[in-house]
Amino acid sequence: MVFDARPRSPGDLDDLEIDLDAWAFPIDVREDWRQIFIDAWRLERDYFYDPGMHGVDWEAVRNQYLPLVERVTTRNELSDLIGHVIGELSALHTSVRGGDQRQGRERVTVASLGARLLRDPAAGGYRIDHIYQADPDYPTERAPLADPSLGIEVGDIIVAVNGVDTLSVDHLGALLRNRRGEQVRLQVTSAANGESRPLIVVPTANEANLRYSDWEYTRRMRVEEQAAGQVGYVHLRAMGGGDLTAWYEQFYPVFDRAGLILDVRHNRGGNIDSILLEKLMRRA
């Protein structure tokens, strides 16, 4: 908008708008990426909490990584490069995100049935090799195929999805495109008696979370079995509010046992020291 800067109301602002639709600005993308790289490096130089930069020669880090900007081909690669630079500081809770990422007009999400499936032409479909497990006390977290009402077992064969033969596609995921949260009809052959029956399942989009929960739950069950219930197991996945809630859900049932395993492997919040764990236990 353009209006008189004198101290009075400019009146109807609609009449003061400037049409910029026809404006165009040429950008040298590689020079732009170089500037973004330098600005990110400067932000750490000027605002990092430790003036000594954790003992890192910050000028040398810039000189080491700056030539690699010439080899960057996408904005995402630039973010990866900046992440490597910041990683030289070995500081927790530092990350790179955002930027003008190129996205397709249609993003296709491949839903998951929550199981490891193996193509088995001899059996006529995809064999269920493993169904991801989760704490039965929280049914909303279980895998789609883990619903006990379905009666699905490891070894069963998925022969069709919504009437389409699973062996007619290169991968079963092709039949689950954009199907997250929607009902799909599976034709499943039982490994026990060879009977085939239709089932309705609602796939999920977050298979990575199901896999992680499976890893976590099976570690806990292994401790329960091998320690005969005398040792508890608690895993702290990350440092968000939901993760701390999960910590309490796991900790309270086992806090008074003879032993306690505190597993912080893969924690996305970084290294967890003994002082933090002590505080968590006291708060619980």
N, C-alpha and C positions, 0 to 999 in steps of 0.2 A: 504494500500500500504506500501511497505517497500523499502527504498532507502537510500543511503549514505547521512548523514547529512552535509557533507562538502559543502561549498558555491559554488556549481556549479549545472548546470541543470541536473536533474536526467535522462534526455533523454526521451525515449518513455514510458509513464506511463502505457500503456496497458500491458507491460511486467512485471510490478511490482505489479500488483494486487494480492491479496490473496483471495482464494476461501473460504468463510465462510459458504457455504451452509450446510455443514455437522455438523457445530457447534451446540451444544444444551446446554442450561443452566437451571438446575433445580431451581425452585423458590418456596419458602415457601410462598404461597399466603397470609396466615394470618399474617405472619411476615412482608411481604411487605406492607400490609394494615396498620399495626401498625406503620411502619416507615412513610408512607404517612401521617397518622394522626398527628404524632409528628412533621413532617416537616411543615405541615400547621399551627399547633399551634405556632411553632417557628417563622414562617414568620410574624405572627401578633405580636408576642412578640417583634421582632427586628425592624419591619418596620411600625407598627401602628403609626399614626401621633401624638397620645397623649401618652407620656411616662407613664402617670398615668392610661392608659387603661380604661378611662372613669370611674375610681373608682372601676373597677372589679378586684377581686383577681384572676389573670390569672393562677397562679399555682393551685389554688383550682379548677378552671374550667377544667384544664387538668386532674386533679385527679378524678373529678366527671365523666367525659365522657370517659376517656381512657378504663375502664373496658368494656364498651359497644362494643368496637372494636371486642372483642371475640365473640359477637353475630351477627356480620355482615356476611351476606351470599353472597352479590353481591357488585360489585364496585359502583353501583348506591346507595346502602344503605350506603356505606361509605361516599359518597358525601353528603347524607342527614345528616349523623351524624356530619360531619365537618361543614355543614351549621348551625346546632344547636349551635355548639361551637362558631362560629363567630357571630352568632346572639346574644350571651351574651353581646357583645360590644354595641349593639343598635346603629350601625353606618350605615348611608346610603351608597348606591352604593358599597356594599360588597356582593360577591356572590361566589358560587362554581360551576365550570363547567369543562367539559373535562374529561379525564381519559379513560382508556381502557374499554369502555362499550361493553358488548356482544351484537352483532347485528346478526339477522338471515340473511342468504344469500339472502332471498327474503323478502323485507319489503312491506307489503300489505297496501295500502292507501285506506280507505273507503271514497269515495266522498260524497258530500252533495248536496241536492237540495235546501237548504236554507229555510227549513220549519220544523215545529214541526208536525210529522206524527204519527197518532194513528192507530193501527191495528183494523180493524172493519170487522170481518167475515160476519156480517149480511149485510153489504153494498157491500161486494165482493172485498175488498182491503184495502188500507191504506187511511184513511181520513185525509185531510189537516186541521189541527187544528189551525195553525197560520203560516203566511208567514213573515219571518224576514224583517223588514222595514229598510230603510236607506234614507239619504237625496236625494231627487229626482234630485237635482242640480248636483249630481255626479253619473251618471248611471253606471260607472264601479264598484261601490261599492255595487250595489244592489244584492239581492239574485237571484239565477237562476229562481225560480218560480215567482219572482216579476216582471219579464219582462212584461210590459203591452201588448205587442203584442201577448202573449200567451192566455190572457183572462182567467187565472186561478183565482178561488175564493176560499176563505176559505169554507170548507165543501165539496169540490170536492173530488172524490175518484180516487186514482191511482190504477188501476187494473192490469197493466202489465208494465214491464220494458224490452225493447228489445224482446218483444214477450213472456216473461216468467211471469206467473201468480205470483203476489206479495204474495199471500197467500200460495204459494208452498214452501216458505222459512221461516225460523224462524224469520228473520229480513230483512227489505227492504234493509239494507246496504249490504247484501250478493250479491245483484244484481248490486251494484255500486262499487264493489271492483276494484281498479286501473282504475277508469273511470274519474278521475279528468281531466278537460280540453278537454274531448272527448264528442262528440255528443251521446246522448242516446235517444231512442224512448220510450216515455211514452204513455200508453193508459189511458185516463182520462175520468171519467164519471162525468158529470155536476150535481151538487146538485140541481141546479135550474130547469132543465128540463129533467134530466135523460139521455140525449144524451151522447154517447161515441165517442171520437175523438182521433186521434193520435197527439202527439206533440213532437217536437225535442227540447231538453234541453241540456245545457252544464253544468254539475255539477262542483262544486268547492271543494277544499280540506280544506279550512279554515272556518269551521262552527263556531268555537269559536269566530272569528273576526266578523262574521255576527251576532251572538248573542249579542256581546258587542255593536256593532253599533245599533242594534235594541233597546237595553236598553237605549243607549245615545239619540237616535233620539226621542223615545217615551217620555223621560223625557222633552226634549225640547218642543215637541208639547203639552205636558200637561201644561207647563208653559205658552205657547202662548195662550192656550184656557182659562185657569183660570185667567190669568192677562189681558186678552183682548188686548194683544199686547203692554202693557205698561211696561212689565218687560222682560228683555232678559235672556237667559240661555246659559252658555258656560261651556263645560266640558273639562278638561285637562286630557287626558288618561294616558300619560307617558311623559318622558322628552327627547325623541329623536327628531331629526330634523323634521321628518314627523309629529310628534305630535305638535310641535310649529307651523308648517305650518297650521295644522288643527285648532289650536288656533286662528290664524289670520282670517281664513275663517269663523269661528263662531263669532268672536268678532266684526269685522268691521260692520256687519249688525245691531248690537244691542247696540253699545257702547254709543249712545246718548239717550238711553231710560231713563225713570224715575227711574228704578231700574235694577239691574243686579245680577243674581245669578251665582256665580263662584263655580262650582262643581268639587272638586278634589278627590272625593271618588274613591277608587280602583286604585289610581294613582300608577303605577309601579315604579315611581321614589322615592317613599317614601312620607313623610309628606312635604307639600308645605306651607311655611309660608307667612305671609302677605307682607313681603318685596319683595319676589320673584314675587308675583302676581302684586304688584305695578310696578315692573320693566317691566313685560310683558305688562302691560297696557300702560305704557309710550312708550315702543318700538313700540307698535301697533299704 
